[in-house]
Amino acid sequence: MESDDDEPASTSTMSTPPSFASASASRSRKRSLVTRSQPRQIRTPSSPMASTIPGNLLPSAPASPPTPAPSPTPTQRAPDWSTAAEHEDHHVRDIRARFADMNDAEKQRLLAELLNMCNSHQLAFVHDFVSPRLKKDPFITLPTELCLRILTFIDDPTTLARSSQVSKRWRELVSDDMAWKSLCEKHAYRRLSNEESQSAPPQVTTPTTTITQQTEDPSLVHSAKFSSFKNIHSNPLPLPTVQAPDLLRTRSVDRAVPVRHRRRPKAMSYRSHFKQRYQVETAWRSGGHVIPRQIQPDQGVVTSLHLTDRYIVVALDNAKIHVFDTEGQHQRTLQGHVMGVWAMVPWGDTLVSGGCDRDVRVWNMASGQPVHTLHGHTSTVRCLKMSDSSTAISGSRDTTLRIWDIQKGICKHVLVGHQASVRCLEIHGDVIVSGSYDTHARIWSISEGKCLRTLTGHFSQIYAIAFDGRRIATGSLDTSVRIWNPSDGKCLAVLQGHTSLVGQLQMRHDTLVTGGSDGSVRVWSLQHYQPIHRLAAHDNSVTSLQFDDARIVSGGSDGRVKVWDLKRGTLVRELSQPADAVWRVVFEEEKAVIMASRAQKTVMEVSMSIRSTRRSWYYKIALPALLSPSRCFGLHY
């Protein structure tokens, strides 16, 4: 019995008259010879990922596709032999019949022999034909839960994002939050839960400060902790009330953050959260969409710089305090001090400042009006902190600390004990820790107004202090850093390595970062009291230092601002063009403020890493009331 493909030829032969039989047979033989020399093209299945391998490449080593290829569809069939010649079809029919009768071992031997007889072009054809048929999309057959589990093993976010373009099924799976939750965990892109966010105290970004919680409840004064991720299928990603992600910002005493002042929309899923954080990290490393703004205020040395959710506040040694919004636009100038301002601290719309005129002044930054002028110190006010919205603590060169009620404008306690200038102080809950030029650090009670302990061990003046409630770190002119237990006042460790004054300290979780006048920045483990990284950061003194969970930003007298990878201890980039000197640097997740000296002018640069628009531009803003005689206004797109 013959196949359907032979029916047309058989019918044609039977209808031929006998007189023409010999001529017809001759013509058939000629057609057969022509067909054998020029075989007709065989149709083969195609694949979106299929490509012809050049003859000079081995077909056994094909290039891997960038993303998984879809499996063959049911429409991809075997070659169509309906257009083959009679001679071809006869032999192929016999070969197919014999091949079908073979067992697996015989089939493999025959295929091996046939492949050995093929040239490179024929092998390329075999590769293109076989490859799509061997590929199978596992996500079509596997359960959804198992598919999502597989996606969690993808470490590269680019690969995960590109895989959503394979098919609708892949897009549905990649759109699920499980894979993005796993990426958030791998990159430490975590965020606070609702409960932790609501209990978090007001915050402000200041350089070289510890994470100090502004509350007297011991259960709430510990440093912010990472929250555990909940099951995303039953509980959506929580929306914190504090600007997210909060854990990548360094904070000290500060202010409440009303919802209306949030500068970025909150992420509604792990996917959008990861995207936002990934964009920020990329911008920090390679520039991103950066908007630098340069403002040239009065001549003078910058003595203090604070960045809040509403203001950028700059204090100078010319007795002026300038208040800008977070975009760098000048709002007002606070004038009242008659000599240089050397310390200040913001809390919401309230600002407390002190300086060489020995007064502590309370300001309303929203109106620019003074609220109180507090008298009592007999020498320069050198440091200031706030424990809550109504309590400020000042340290002075007159060797005393004073606790002020800034609502009533009165002094509540005078803390006496130091024998020299009080250079620095930190607050945690109801406890004050102060450092003095008398080489001692003291622990005080705010509510009782008395000294609890004296920390003795340094051989020279103490210039910097950090306190997180569990440990105290002090930096001294004797080049050492000492770690103390606040409970019993014992010295836990002496960290040595700097060769000059240690004037910059910041403590965060179990990590301590120090900066010295020798130009080096060192990262220490507070678990083992050993150095983790030694960074040759600057050619001169480190004037400003701040770090978060991912990076360290340092500024130096050499005029450079550098960003370092906290985990690797490597230089990521320089944040600004070199200046004559860098006075202060503060940063938050998406913004950095640099105060520097350029061409004998004091310059403020506000760099924003991520914006809602893809455009980036460069501003130079001149403020007529603040600028030197050479005034200009330029805007360059």
Summary of the structure (lengths in Angstrom):
residues: 637
radius of gyration: 37.2
end to end distance: 81.4
largest distance: 136.7
contacts: 2037
relative contact order: 0.08
helix: 23%
strand: 32%
